[in-house]
């Protein structure tokens, strides 16, 4: 059976294609229209999925979605299709993580801003079945709570929550007691917000860009909100630390309830709040759960996959689970297209085809040059996982400032992630192995932090990605080449884009980003382009 999954009518629009229950292709619409968190109908993403599989829309047996759009609207936007089925928002989140997890049985926690009138769902899964046990209605939402304070701190809700998380490490949670009264645990196992502190939009509750989602009460208690681009004060970092601490507290309480209800020691997380890797990193230390799986597209982009999985499970007698071991289901481009893009480069950029690409790139990185890395099929989800990445040597603290200022053009307080071979992870990080999707904060081993200061956050943590040969042979080989040079099999890994733009998709996207930034080299397919005048 051929099933096309869609997320449309909201941020992070996407498409996913399943053939006989197995994921074949998946892409976000933003990668095509360059609008971060694009809410456009995912026409380009659909076209990619079908073209990749060599299919026409008429060959699709079923279209599945988890949106508020009517089935007729979906059919109209596509032009035609055989059958359309709709699933509930949090059901699709749950399916996107549980049916792709390595667990046959697991507790399931989905939590986001708001979807289908629900912000949070506690449930469990076994084999191919999933059951919801507790739900929290909107606007009582940890996602909306966190988004409102993200706005108050001068960032954009619905996209900049990661900045609040990064800023939190610099502060002390001195406002935590005050915030606890804003978000109280209920006897039913959920929580509720004191809505007098917020000004969410109508309907199920939400946040409108550039419209304050906090009330005057918040201003009276904490003072004037920070303006975008204004200096960050002690109050701001302490408030960020307090908001992050409360999120972690409430998540731990929800997980305690979930463990009591299920008796399981494995848990799956999805929904936009599950992108908070600091929260995720504390689960094993602060809850009874010993194994945690977070889907790489925990945000609403994962709804297309979840809807397709649910529909295939229900209607395909041969459906079987597919554990995700990587996220490389996006577009790929051939050497001819890469060569055509590289032909646009000026004479001061030298292009070659080294016999051993990893060795040549490792030589540059050992000299503390910054390298764009464009290889294979694109990742899905918001993290660059080693196919559309910018890489740097983490051995000097100034590498972080250099990448932030000259390549990413973003705030200096934001940390960068390390990538490490899975077999070496235990030697460098406390939780260590099996963190392939960069969705968990780990502690850098104290005896190692001086060797990788550019990826060690101010609080001694790092958002780790591990790779195996099977997952990403090219990047794994590069890391081992670095180890042969300096004894450190770790690189700084950040997404191949600049602030405000989406991750590069095409070879021309990569070349333009390379030219417009302080990157020193670009490894694209088998080719290596090096600026002879370093930025």
WOMO-V895319 format. One record per residue. N is the residue number from 0. RES is the residue in one small letter. SS is DSSP state (~ for helix, > for strand, _ for the rest). NEAR is the number of other ideal C-beta (glycine too) atoms within 12 Angstrom. Layout:
# WOMO-V895319
((N & RES & SS & NEAR) (N & RES & SS & NEAR))
This chain:
# WOMO-V895319
((0 & x & _ & 26) (1 & x & > & 35) (2 & x & > & 46) (3 & x & > & 50) (4 & x & > & 54) (5 & x & > & 52) (6 & x & > & 52) (7 & x & _ & 43) (8 & x & _ & 29) (9 & x & _ & 35) (10 & x & _ & 37) (11 & x & _ & 44) (12 & x & _ & 41) (13 & x & > & 54) (14 & x & > & 57) (15 & x & > & 57) (16 & x & > & 47) (17 & x & > & 45) (18 & x & > & 30) (19 & x & _ & 21) (20 & x & _ & 32) (21 & x & > & 29) (22 & x & > & 43) (23 & x & > & 33) (24 & x & > & 38) (25 & x & > & 50) (26 & x & > & 49) (27 & x & > & 51) (28 & x & _ & 41) (29 & x & ~ & 38) (30 & x & ~ & 42) (31 & x & ~ & 31) (32 & x & ~ & 22) (33 & x & _ & 24) (34 & x & _ & 21) (35 & x & _ & 30) (36 & x & _ & 32) (37 & x & _ & 31) (38 & x & _ & 27) (39 & x & _ & 28) (40 & x & _ & 29) (41 & x & _ & 46) (42 & x & ~ & 25) (43 & x & ~ & 28) (44 & x & ~ & 43) (45 & x & ~ & 41) (46 & x & ~ & 25) (47 & x & ~ & 35) (48 & x & ~ & 43) (49 & x & ~ & 31) (50 & x & ~ & 20) (51 & x & ~ & 26) (52 & x & ~ & 28) (53 & x & _ & 13) (54 & x & _ & 23) (55 & x & _ & 19) (56 & x & ~ & 27) (57 & x & ~ & 15) (58 & x & ~ & 19) (59 & x & _ & 36) (60 & x & _ & 27) (61 & x & > & 36) (62 & x & > & 48) (63 & x & > & 47) (64 & x & > & 48) (65 & x & _ & 46) (66 & x & _ & 38) (67 & x & _ & 24) (68 & x & _ & 27) (69 & x & _ & 15) (70 & x & ~ & 24) (71 & x & ~ & 14) (72 & x & ~ & 19) (73 & x & ~ & 38) (74 & x & ~ & 24) (75 & x & ~ & 16) (76 & x & ~ & 27) (77 & x & ~ & 31) (78 & x & _ & 17) (79 & x & _ & 17) (80 & x & _ & 29) (81 & x & _ & 22) (82 & x & _ & 23) (83 & x & > & 32) (84 & x & > & 31) (85 & x & > & 32) (86 & x & _ & 38) (87 & x & _ & 29) (88 & x & ~ & 42) (89 & x & ~ & 46) (90 & x & ~ & 40) (91 & x & ~ & 47) (92 & x & ~ & 53) (93 & x & ~ & 52) (94 & x & ~ & 47) (95 & x & ~ & 54) (96 & x & ~ & 49) (97 & x & ~ & 50) (98 & x & _ & 47) (99 & x & _ & 44) (100 & x & _ & 35) (101 & x & _ & 22) (102 & x & _ & 30) (103 & x & _ & 20) (104 & x & > & 25) (105 & x & > & 40) (106 & x & > & 45) (107 & x & > & 49) (108 & x & > & 57) (109 & x & > & 57) (110 & x & > & 51) (111 & x & > & 49) (112 & x & > & 49) (113 & x & > & 43) (114 & x & > & 47) (115 & x & _ & 31) (116 & x & _ & 23) (117 & x & > & 35) (118 & x & > & 44) (119 & x & > & 54) (120 & x & > & 47) (121 & x & > & 41) (122 & x & > & 39) (123 & x & > & 32) (124 & x & > & 41) (125 & x & > & 22) (126 & x & _ & 17) (127 & x & _ & 24) (128 & x & > & 22) (129 & x & > & 39) (130 & x & > & 23) (131 & x & > & 30) (132 & x & > & 30) (133 & x & > & 34) (134 & x & > & 33) (135 & x & > & 45) (136 & x & > & 25) (137 & x & _ & 36) (138 & x & _ & 35) (139 & x & _ & 34) (140 & x & _ & 44) (141 & x & ~ & 46) (142 & x & ~ & 48) (143 & x & ~ & 46) (144 & x & ~ & 52) (145 & x & ~ & 53) (146 & x & ~ & 46) (147 & x & ~ & 46) (148 & x & ~ & 48) (149 & x & ~ & 42) (150 & x & ~ & 38) (151 & x & ~ & 42) (152 & x & _ & 44) (153 & x & _ & 28) (154 & x & _ & 38) (155 & x & _ & 28) (156 & x & _ & 39) (157 & x & _ & 35) (158 & x & _ & 31) (159 & x & _ & 32) (160 & x & ~ & 42) (161 & x & ~ & 39) (162 & x & ~ & 37) (163 & x & ~ & 45) (164 & x & ~ & 39) (165 & x & ~ & 39) (166 & x & ~ & 39) (167 & x & ~ & 44) (168 & x & _ & 31) (169 & x & _ & 29) (170 & x & _ & 30) (171 & x & _ & 19) (172 & x & _ & 25) (173 & x & _ & 19) (174 & x & _ & 31) (175 & x & ~ & 26) (176 & x & ~ & 13) (177 & x & ~ & 23) (178 & x & ~ & 36) (179 & x & ~ & 23) (180 & x & _ & 18) (181 & x & _ & 35) (182 & x & > & 41) (183 & x & > & 23) (184 & x & > & 25) (185 & x & _ & 20) (186 & x & _ & 10) (187 & x & _ & 19) (188 & x & _ & 27) (189 & x & _ & 31) (190 & x & > & 36) (191 & x & > & 28) (192 & x & > & 42) (193 & x & _ & 23) (194 & x & ~ & 24) (195 & x & ~ & 16) (196 & x & ~ & 30) (197 & x & > & 34) (198 & x & _ & 27) (199 & x & _ & 33) (200 & x & _ & 23) (201 & x & _ & 13) (202 & x & _ & 16) (203 & x & _ & 26) (204 & x & _ & 32) (205 & x & _ & 30) (206 & x & _ & 41) (207 & x & _ & 21) (208 & x & _ & 22) (209 & x & _ & 12) (210 & x & _ & 18) (211 & x & _ & 27) (212 & x & _ & 36) (213 & x & > & 37) (214 & x & _ & 23) (215 & x & ~ & 17) (216 & x & ~ & 20) (217 & x & ~ & 32) (218 & x & ~ & 18) (219 & x & ~ & 14) (220 & x & ~ & 24) (221 & x & ~ & 30) (222 & x & _ & 18) (223 & x & _ & 19) (224 & x & _ & 28) (225 & x & _ & 29) (226 & x & _ & 15) (227 & x & _ & 19) (228 & x & _ & 11) (229 & x & _ & 15) (230 & x & _ & 15) (231 & x & _ & 28) (232 & x & _ & 21) (233 & x & ~ & 18) (234 & x & ~ & 27) (235 & x & ~ & 34) (236 & x & ~ & 30) (237 & x & ~ & 29) (238 & x & ~ & 40) (239 & x & ~ & 44) (240 & x & ~ & 33) (241 & x & ~ & 36) (242 & x & ~ & 47) (243 & x & ~ & 46) (244 & x & ~ & 36) (245 & x & ~ & 36) (246 & x & ~ & 44) (247 & x & ~ & 35) (248 & x & ~ & 29) (249 & x & ~ & 42) (250 & x & ~ & 42) (251 & x & ~ & 29) (252 & x & ~ & 30) (253 & x & ~ & 46) (254 & x & ~ & 41) (255 & x & ~ & 24) (256 & x & ~ & 30) (257 & x & ~ & 39) (258 & x & ~ & 28) (259 & x & ~ & 20) (260 & x & ~ & 24) (261 & x & ~ & 32) (262 & x & _ & 16) (263 & x & _ & 31) (264 & x & _ & 20) (265 & x & > & 33) (266 & x & > & 44) (267 & x & > & 50) (268 & x & > & 50) (269 & x & > & 53) (270 & x & _ & 50) (271 & x & ~ & 47) (272 & x & ~ & 44) (273 & x & ~ & 48) (274 & x & ~ & 43) (275 & x & _ & 43) (276 & x & ~ & 42) (277 & x & ~ & 39) (278 & x & ~ & 46) (279 & x & ~ & 44) (280 & x & ~ & 37) (281 & x & _ & 28) (282 & x & ~ & 39) (283 & x & ~ & 28) (284 & x & ~ & 21) (285 & x & ~ & 23) (286 & x & _ & 32) (287 & x & _ & 24) (288 & x & _ & 34) (289 & x & _ & 19) (290 & x & > & 25) (291 & x & > & 41) (292 & x & > & 39) (293 & x & > & 49) (294 & x & _ & 49) (295 & x & _ & 43) (296 & x & _ & 44) (297 & x & _ & 45) (298 & x & _ & 48) (299 & x & ~ & 53) (300 & x & ~ & 53) (301 & x & ~ & 55) (302 & x & ~ & 54) (303 & x & ~ & 52) (304 & x & ~ & 58) (305 & x & ~ & 51) (306 & x & ~ & 48) (307 & x & ~ & 51) (308 & x & ~ & 48) (309 & x & ~ & 41) (310 & x & ~ & 38) (311 & x & ~ & 41) (312 & x & ~ & 36) (313 & x & ~ & 25) (314 & x & ~ & 24) (315 & x & _ & 24) (316 & x & _ & 12) (317 & x & _ & 15) (318 & x & _ & 25) (319 & x & _ & 19) (320 & x & _ & 28) (321 & x & _ & 29) (322 & x & _ & 21) (323 & x & _ & 38) (324 & x & _ & 25) (325 & x & _ & 35) (326 & x & _ & 42) (327 & x & _ & 35) (328 & x & _ & 42) (329 & x & _ & 44) (330 & x & _ & 35) (331 & x & _ & 27) (332 & x & _ & 31) (333 & x & _ & 16) (334 & x & ~ & 18) (335 & x & ~ & 14) (336 & x & ~ & 24) (337 & x & ~ & 32) (338 & x & ~ & 22) (339 & x & ~ & 20) (340 & x & ~ & 32) (341 & x & ~ & 35) (342 & x & _ & 18) (343 & x & _ & 20) (344 & x & _ & 29) (345 & x & _ & 16) (346 & x & _ & 12) (347 & x & _ & 14) (348 & x & > & 28) (349 & x & > & 22) (350 & x & > & 30) (351 & x & > & 20) (352 & x & _ & 19) (353 & x & _ & 23) (354 & x & _ & 10) (355 & x & _ & 19) (356 & x & ~ & 31) (357 & x & ~ & 33) (358 & x & ~ & 21) (359 & x & ~ & 29) (360 & x & ~ & 43) (361 & x & ~ & 35) (362 & x & ~ & 27) (363 & x & ~ & 36) (364 & x & ~ & 42) (365 & x & ~ & 26) (366 & x & _ & 23) (367 & x & _ & 28) (368 & x & _ & 33) (369 & x & _ & 47) (370 & x & > & 48) (371 & x & > & 51) (372 & x & > & 49) (373 & x & > & 52) (374 & x & _ & 41) (375 & x & _ & 30) (376 & x & _ & 29) (377 & x & _ & 43) (378 & x & _ & 44) (379 & x & _ & 49) (380 & x & _ & 48) (381 & x & _ & 38) (382 & x & _ & 40) (383 & x & _ & 43) (384 & x & _ & 44) (385 & x & _ & 45) (386 & x & _ & 44) (387 & x & > & 45) (388 & x & > & 48) (389 & x & > & 45) (390 & x & > & 51) (391 & x & > & 47) (392 & x & _ & 41) (393 & x & _ & 43) (394 & x & _ & 31) (395 & x & _ & 26) (396 & x & _ & 27) (397 & x & ~ & 20) (398 & x & ~ & 36) (399 & x & ~ & 37) (400 & x & ~ & 25) (401 & x & ~ & 31) (402 & x & ~ & 45) (403 & x & ~ & 30) (404 & x & ~ & 21) (405 & x & ~ & 26) (406 & x & ~ & 38) (407 & x & ~ & 35) (408 & x & _ & 20) (409 & x & _ & 30) (410 & x & _ & 28) (411 & x & _ & 25) (412 & x & _ & 29) (413 & x & _ & 32) (414 & x & _ & 44) (415 & x & _ & 44) (416 & x & > & 46) (417 & x & > & 50) (418 & x & > & 49) (419 & x & > & 49) (420 & x & > & 39) (421 & x & ~ & 30) (422 & x & ~ & 21) (423 & x & ~ & 30) (424 & x & ~ & 32) (425 & x & ~ & 20) (426 & x & ~ & 24) (427 & x & ~ & 40) (428 & x & > & 39) (429 & x & _ & 27) (430 & x & _ & 31) (431 & x & _ & 25) (432 & x & _ & 23) (433 & x & _ & 28) (434 & x & _ & 40) (435 & x & _ & 38) (436 & x & _ & 44) (437 & x & _ & 40) (438 & x & _ & 43) (439 & x & _ & 42) (440 & x & > & 42) (441 & x & > & 40) (442 & x & > & 27) (443 & x & > & 37) (444 & x & _ & 27) (445 & x & _ & 15) (446 & x & _ & 14) (447 & x & _ & 31) (448 & x & ~ & 28) (449 & x & ~ & 17) (450 & x & ~ & 28) (451 & x & _ & 43) (452 & x & ~ & 29) (453 & x & ~ & 37) (454 & x & ~ & 43) (455 & x & _ & 37) (456 & x & _ & 35) (457 & x & _ & 24) (458 & x & _ & 27) (459 & x & _ & 24) (460 & x & > & 34) (461 & x & > & 46) (462 & x & > & 45) (463 & x & _ & 48) (464 & x & > & 51) (465 & x & > & 44) (466 & x & > & 42) (467 & x & _ & 27) (468 & x & _ & 19) (469 & x & _ & 16) (470 & x & _ & 30) (471 & x & _ & 36) (472 & x & ~ & 22) (473 & x & ~ & 32) (474 & x & ~ & 46) (475 & x & ~ & 31) (476 & x & ~ & 28) (477 & x & ~ & 41) (478 & x & ~ & 45) (479 & x & ~ & 29) (480 & x & ~ & 29) (481 & x & ~ & 40) (482 & x & ~ & 26) (483 & x & ~ & 19) (484 & x & ~ & 24) (485 & x & ~ & 24) (486 & x & _ & 17) (487 & x & _ & 35) (488 & x & _ & 36) (489 & x & > & 46) (490 & x & > & 50) (491 & x & > & 47) (492 & x & > & 46) (493 & x & > & 44) (494 & x & > & 41) (495 & x & _ & 44) (496 & x & _ & 36) (497 & x & _ & 31) (498 & x & _ & 26) (499 & x & _ & 16) (500 & x & _ & 24) (501 & x & _ & 33) (502 & x & _ & 39) (503 & x & _ & 42) (504 & x & _ & 39) (505 & x & _ & 30) (506 & x & ~ & 37) (507 & x & ~ & 24) (508 & x & ~ & 32) (509 & x & ~ & 42) (510 & x & ~ & 35) (511 & x & ~ & 26) (512 & x & ~ & 37) (513 & x & ~ & 41) (514 & x & ~ & 28) (515 & x & ~ & 23) (516 & x & _ & 34) (517 & x & _ & 29) (518 & x & _ & 42) (519 & x & _ & 36) (520 & x & > & 43) (521 & x & > & 48) (522 & x & > & 49) (523 & x & > & 47) (524 & x & _ & 32) (525 & x & _ & 26) (526 & x & > & 36) (527 & x & > & 37) (528 & x & > & 42) (529 & x & > & 32) (530 & x & > & 29) (531 & x & _ & 16) (532 & x & _ & 12) (533 & x & _ & 19) (534 & x & _ & 22))
